[in-house]
Amino acid sequence: MAVLGLQLLLVIGAAVVVFYAAGRLRKKYAGELYLIWWVNSFFFLSFFALEVVAVKNSIRLTEVCGAHEETCKSIYDYLTNAKDEFILIVAIVGLFVGPQLLTYLLAGISGAAQAPRFVWQVEQFVVWSLIKFIAALAGIRSATAFAKLVTHQTVEVDEFLPGLLFIAAAFGWARMHFDLHEQRETLSRQFSGSQTRWHIRQGMKIHRFFTRNVREE
């Protein structure tokens, strides 16, 4: 009974965290909040229906696809494999941002560097890919627990916890993304302002040194 009470408390706490995290987006980023909930809802309802059909027919989830079971296994693995998603994101960042940063440092020695381009666009693509992946995974994990519940299967209270934690993480990542962009805008204003902090001035000096020959052309 004590374990059940603790599990219930954790689930309730996670639900509170979800709506708190969502609430931090509601005023300034209502459109993005809606998108995250839409992705979550789409995958929840899709997999909830599939899970119910699988339970009713006493088959595995991917067997619902019949002759296309192998294709469905691949899709399911793609949608739920966090490790592969992380590797893909690291590869994208490494491919598009890494060479620019390394080139900036190497060319900067000779004063021929150019500021890395499209870094923020890549960051936005990567972050939102991760957010949508987590939101979808949250819907899938929640669907499994609710499907067990409505089909009268044995379901533990803590099985509702992963879906809540994942959707809370999606909202949290979105908030961090927007905070980062707000800090970027503040930093840009400091670069263009007459009074800047010491570390900003030093950064500007280094950039001028790295690009000294480019500016002279």
C-alpha positions as a Markdown table, in Angstrom:
| # | Residue | x | y | z |
|---|---|---|---|---|
| 1 | Met | 0.0 | 0.0 | 0.0 |
| 2 | Ala | 2.9 | 2.3 | 0.8 |
| 3 | Val | 4.5 | 1.6 | -2.6 |
| 4 | Leu | 1.2 | 2.3 | -4.3 |
| 5 | Gly | 0.8 | 5.6 | -2.4 |
| 6 | Leu | 4.3 | 6.7 | -3.4 |
| 7 | Gln | 3.7 | 5.8 | -7.1 |
| 8 | Leu | 0.4 | 7.8 | -7.0 |
| 9 | Leu | 2.2 | 10.7 | -5.4 |
| 10 | Leu | 4.9 | 10.6 | -8.1 |
| 11 | Val | 2.3 | 10.5 | -10.9 |
| 12 | Ile | 0.4 | 13.5 | -9.4 |
| 13 | Gly | 3.7 | 15.4 | -9.0 |
| 14 | Ala | 4.7 | 14.7 | -12.6 |
| 15 | Ala | 1.3 | 15.9 | -13.8 |
| 16 | Val | 1.8 | 19.1 | -11.8 |
| 17 | Val | 5.2 | 19.6 | -13.4 |
| 18 | Val | 3.7 | 19.1 | -16.9 |
| 19 | Phe | 1.2 | 21.8 | -16.5 |
| 20 | Tyr | 3.7 | 24.1 | -14.8 |
| 21 | Ala | 6.1 | 23.6 | -17.7 |
| 22 | Ala | 3.4 | 24.2 | -20.2 |
| 23 | Gly | 2.2 | 27.3 | -18.3 |
| 24 | Arg | 5.6 | 28.9 | -18.8 |
| 25 | Leu | 5.0 | 28.9 | -22.6 |
| 26 | Arg | 1.4 | 29.9 | -22.7 |
| 27 | Lys | 1.7 | 33.7 | -22.8 |
| 28 | Lys | 4.6 | 34.3 | -25.3 |
| 29 | Tyr | 4.7 | 31.0 | -27.1 |
| 30 | Ala | 1.1 | 29.8 | -27.4 |
| 31 | Gly | 1.6 | 28.5 | -30.9 |
| 32 | Glu | 4.6 | 26.4 | -30.0 |
| 33 | Leu | 2.7 | 25.1 | -26.9 |
| 34 | Tyr | -0.1 | 24.0 | -29.2 |
| 35 | Leu | 2.3 | 22.3 | -31.5 |
| 36 | Ile | 3.8 | 20.2 | -28.7 |
| 37 | Trp | 0.4 | 19.1 | -27.4 |
| 38 | Trp | -0.7 | 18.3 | -31.0 |
| 39 | Val | 2.3 | 16.0 | -31.6 |
| 40 | Asn | 1.7 | 14.4 | -28.3 |
| 41 | Ser | -2.0 | 13.9 | -28.9 |
| 42 | Phe | -1.5 | 12.6 | -32.4 |
| 43 | Phe | 0.8 | 9.8 | -31.4 |
| 44 | Phe | -1.1 | 9.1 | -28.2 |
| 45 | Leu | -4.4 | 8.5 | -30.1 |
| 46 | Ser | -2.7 | 6.6 | -32.9 |
| 47 | Phe | -0.9 | 4.2 | -30.6 |
| 48 | Phe | -3.7 | 3.9 | -28.2 |
| 49 | Ala | -5.9 | 2.6 | -31.0 |
| 50 | Leu | -3.2 | 0.2 | -32.1 |
| 51 | Glu | -2.6 | -1.0 | -28.6 |
| 52 | Val | -6.3 | -1.7 | -28.0 |
| 53 | Val | -6.6 | -3.7 | -31.3 |
| 54 | Ala | -3.4 | -5.7 | -30.4 |
| 55 | Val | -4.8 | -6.5 | -26.9 |
| 56 | Lys | -8.2 | -7.5 | -28.2 |
| 57 | Asn | -6.7 | -9.8 | -30.7 |
| 58 | Ser | -4.0 | -11.1 | -28.3 |
| 59 | Ile | -1.1 | -10.2 | -30.7 |
| 60 | Arg | 1.9 | -8.0 | -30.5 |
| 61 | Leu | 1.6 | -4.3 | -31.4 |
| 62 | Thr | 3.5 | -4.6 | -34.6 |
| 63 | Glu | 1.5 | -7.6 | -35.7 |
| 64 | Val | -1.5 | -5.3 | -36.2 |
| 65 | Cys | 0.2 | -4.3 | -39.5 |
| 66 | Gly | -0.2 | -7.9 | -40.8 |
| 67 | Ala | 2.1 | -8.5 | -43.8 |
| 68 | His | 3.9 | -5.2 | -43.2 |
| 69 | Glu | 5.0 | -6.1 | -39.7 |
| 70 | Glu | 8.7 | -5.7 | -40.4 |
| 71 | Thr | 8.0 | -2.2 | -41.7 |
| 72 | Cys | 6.0 | -1.4 | -38.6 |
| 73 | Lys | 8.8 | -2.7 | -36.4 |
| 74 | Ser | 11.2 | -0.3 | -38.1 |
| 75 | Ile | 8.9 | 2.6 | -37.7 |
| 76 | Tyr | 8.2 | 1.8 | -34.1 |
| 77 | Asp | 11.9 | 1.5 | -33.4 |
| 78 | Tyr | 12.6 | 4.8 | -35.1 |
| 79 | Leu | 9.9 | 6.6 | -33.1 |
| 80 | Thr | 11.0 | 5.2 | -29.7 |
| 81 | Asn | 14.8 | 4.8 | -30.0 |
| 82 | Ala | 16.2 | 7.8 | -28.1 |
| 83 | Lys | 19.8 | 6.7 | -28.6 |
| 84 | Asp | 19.5 | 6.8 | -32.4 |
| 85 | Glu | 17.7 | 10.2 | -32.2 |
| 86 | Phe | 20.6 | 11.5 | -30.1 |
| 87 | Ile | 23.2 | 10.2 | -32.5 |
| 88 | Leu | 21.4 | 11.8 | -35.4 |
| 89 | Ile | 21.3 | 15.1 | -33.7 |
| 90 | Val | 24.9 | 15.0 | -32.8 |
| 91 | Ala | 25.8 | 14.1 | -36.4 |
| 92 | Ile | 23.8 | 17.0 | -37.7 |
| 93 | Val | 25.5 | 19.5 | -35.3 |
| 94 | Gly | 28.9 | 18.0 | -36.1 |
| 95 | Leu | 28.3 | 18.1 | -39.9 |
| 96 | Phe | 27.0 | 21.7 | -40.1 |
| 97 | Val | 28.4 | 23.5 | -37.1 |
| 98 | Gly | 31.6 | 21.7 | -36.3 |
| 99 | Pro | 33.6 | 22.4 | -39.5 |
| 100 | Gln | 32.6 | 26.1 | -39.3 |
| 101 | Leu | 33.9 | 26.5 | -35.7 |
| 102 | Leu | 37.1 | 24.6 | -36.5 |
| 103 | Thr | 37.6 | 26.7 | -39.6 |
| 104 | Tyr | 37.0 | 29.9 | -37.6 |
| 105 | Leu | 39.7 | 29.0 | -35.2 |
| 106 | Leu | 42.3 | 27.8 | -37.8 |
| 107 | Ala | 41.7 | 30.7 | -40.2 |
| 108 | Gly | 41.6 | 33.1 | -37.3 |
| 109 | Ile | 45.3 | 32.5 | -36.7 |
| 110 | Ser | 45.9 | 34.2 | -40.0 |
| 111 | Gly | 43.2 | 36.8 | -39.5 |
| 112 | Ala | 41.1 | 35.3 | -42.3 |
| 113 | Ala | 38.2 | 33.9 | -40.3 |
| 114 | Gln | 34.5 | 34.5 | -41.0 |
| 115 | Ala | 31.8 | 34.3 | -38.4 |
| 116 | Pro | 30.0 | 30.9 | -38.5 |
| 117 | Arg | 26.8 | 31.0 | -40.4 |
| 118 | Phe | 23.4 | 29.4 | -39.9 |
| 119 | Val | 24.4 | 28.3 | -36.4 |
| 120 | Trp | 21.1 | 29.5 | -34.9 |
| 121 | Gln | 19.1 | 28.0 | -37.8 |
| 122 | Val | 20.8 | 24.6 | -37.2 |
| 123 | Glu | 20.2 | 25.0 | -33.4 |
| 124 | Gln | 16.5 | 25.7 | -34.0 |
| 125 | Phe | 16.1 | 22.7 | -36.3 |
| 126 | Val | 17.9 | 20.3 | -33.9 |
| 127 | Val | 16.1 | 21.5 | -30.8 |
| 128 | Trp | 12.7 | 21.3 | -32.4 |
| 129 | Ser | 13.5 | 17.9 | -33.8 |
| 130 | Leu | 14.3 | 16.7 | -30.3 |
| 131 | Ile | 11.2 | 18.4 | -28.8 |
| 132 | Lys | 8.9 | 16.7 | -31.3 |
| 133 | Phe | 10.6 | 13.4 | -30.8 |
| 134 | Ile | 10.1 | 13.6 | -27.0 |
| 135 | Ala | 6.5 | 14.8 | -27.3 |
| 136 | Ala | 5.8 | 11.8 | -29.7 |
| 137 | Leu | 7.5 | 9.4 | -27.3 |
| 138 | Ala | 5.5 | 10.8 | -24.5 |
| 139 | Gly | 2.3 | 10.1 | -26.4 |
| 140 | Ile | 3.4 | 6.5 | -27.3 |
| 141 | Arg | 4.3 | 5.7 | -23.7 |
| 142 | Ser | 1.1 | 7.1 | -22.3 |
| 143 | Ala | -0.9 | 5.2 | -24.9 |
| 144 | Thr | 0.4 | 1.9 | -23.7 |
| 145 | Ala | -0.6 | 2.5 | -20.1 |
| 146 | Phe | -4.1 | 3.8 | -21.0 |
| 147 | Ala | -4.7 | 0.9 | -23.4 |
| 148 | Lys | -4.0 | -1.5 | -20.6 |
| 149 | Leu | -6.4 | 0.4 | -18.4 |
| 150 | Val | -9.4 | 0.4 | -20.8 |
| 151 | Thr | -8.8 | -3.3 | -21.8 |
| 152 | His | -8.8 | -4.4 | -18.2 |
| 153 | Gln | -5.2 | -5.5 | -18.3 |
| 154 | Thr | -2.9 | -5.3 | -15.2 |
| 155 | Val | -1.4 | -1.9 | -15.1 |
| 156 | Glu | 0.8 | -0.3 | -12.4 |
| 157 | Val | 0.3 | 3.3 | -11.4 |
| 158 | Asp | 4.0 | 4.1 | -12.2 |
| 159 | Glu | 3.4 | 3.0 | -15.8 |
| 160 | Phe | 1.7 | 6.4 | -16.3 |
| 161 | Leu | 4.9 | 8.2 | -15.1 |
| 162 | Pro | 7.2 | 8.0 | -18.2 |
| 163 | Gly | 4.7 | 9.6 | -20.5 |
| 164 | Leu | 4.3 | 12.5 | -18.1 |
| 165 | Leu | 8.0 | 12.9 | -17.6 |
| 166 | Phe | 8.6 | 12.9 | -21.4 |
| 167 | Ile | 6.0 | 15.6 | -22.1 |
| 168 | Ala | 7.3 | 17.7 | -19.2 |
| 169 | Ala | 10.8 | 17.4 | -20.7 |
| 170 | Ala | 9.5 | 18.5 | -24.1 |
| 171 | Phe | 8.0 | 21.7 | -22.6 |
| 172 | Gly | 11.2 | 22.2 | -20.6 |
| 173 | Trp | 13.4 | 22.0 | -23.7 |
| 174 | Ala | 11.2 | 24.4 | -25.5 |
| 175 | Arg | 11.4 | 26.9 | -22.6 |
| 176 | Met | 15.2 | 26.5 | -22.5 |
| 177 | His | 15.4 | 27.1 | -26.3 |
| 178 | Phe | 13.4 | 30.3 | -26.1 |
| 179 | Asp | 15.5 | 31.5 | -23.1 |
| 180 | Leu | 18.6 | 30.9 | -25.1 |
| 181 | His | 17.3 | 33.0 | -27.9 |
| 182 | Glu | 16.3 | 35.8 | -25.6 |
| 183 | Gln | 19.8 | 35.8 | -24.1 |
| 184 | Arg | 21.2 | 35.9 | -27.7 |
| 185 | Glu | 19.2 | 39.0 | -28.4 |
| 186 | Thr | 20.4 | 40.6 | -25.2 |
| 187 | Leu | 24.0 | 39.7 | -26.2 |
| 188 | Ser | 23.5 | 41.2 | -29.6 |
| 189 | Arg | 22.3 | 44.5 | -28.1 |
| 190 | Gln | 25.4 | 44.5 | -25.8 |
| 191 | Phe | 27.7 | 44.1 | -28.8 |
| 192 | Ser | 26.1 | 47.1 | -30.5 |
| 193 | Gly | 25.8 | 49.2 | -27.3 |
| 194 | Ser | 28.2 | 51.8 | -26.1 |
| 195 | Gln | 28.6 | 50.3 | -22.7 |
| 196 | Thr | 29.4 | 46.6 | -22.7 |
| 197 | Arg | 30.7 | 44.2 | -20.1 |
| 198 | Trp | 34.3 | 43.2 | -19.9 |
| 199 | His | 33.9 | 39.7 | -21.3 |
| 200 | Ile | 31.9 | 41.1 | -24.2 |
| 201 | Arg | 34.7 | 43.6 | -25.0 |
| 202 | Gln | 37.3 | 40.8 | -24.9 |
| 203 | Gly | 35.2 | 38.7 | -27.2 |
| 204 | Met | 34.9 | 41.5 | -29.7 |
| 205 | Lys | 38.7 | 42.1 | -29.6 |
| 206 | Ile | 39.3 | 38.4 | -30.3 |
| 207 | His | 36.8 | 38.4 | -33.2 |
| 208 | Arg | 38.4 | 41.6 | -34.7 |
| 209 | Phe | 41.8 | 39.9 | -34.5 |
| 210 | Phe | 40.5 | 36.7 | -36.1 |
| 211 | Thr | 38.9 | 38.7 | -39.0 |
| 212 | Arg | 41.5 | 41.5 | -39.3 |
| 213 | Asn | 42.5 | 40.6 | -42.9 |
| 214 | Val | 39.0 | 40.0 | -44.1 |
| 215 | Arg | 38.0 | 43.4 | -43.0 |
| 216 | Glu | 40.9 | 45.0 | -44.8 |
| 217 | Glu | 39.9 | 43.7 | -48.2 |
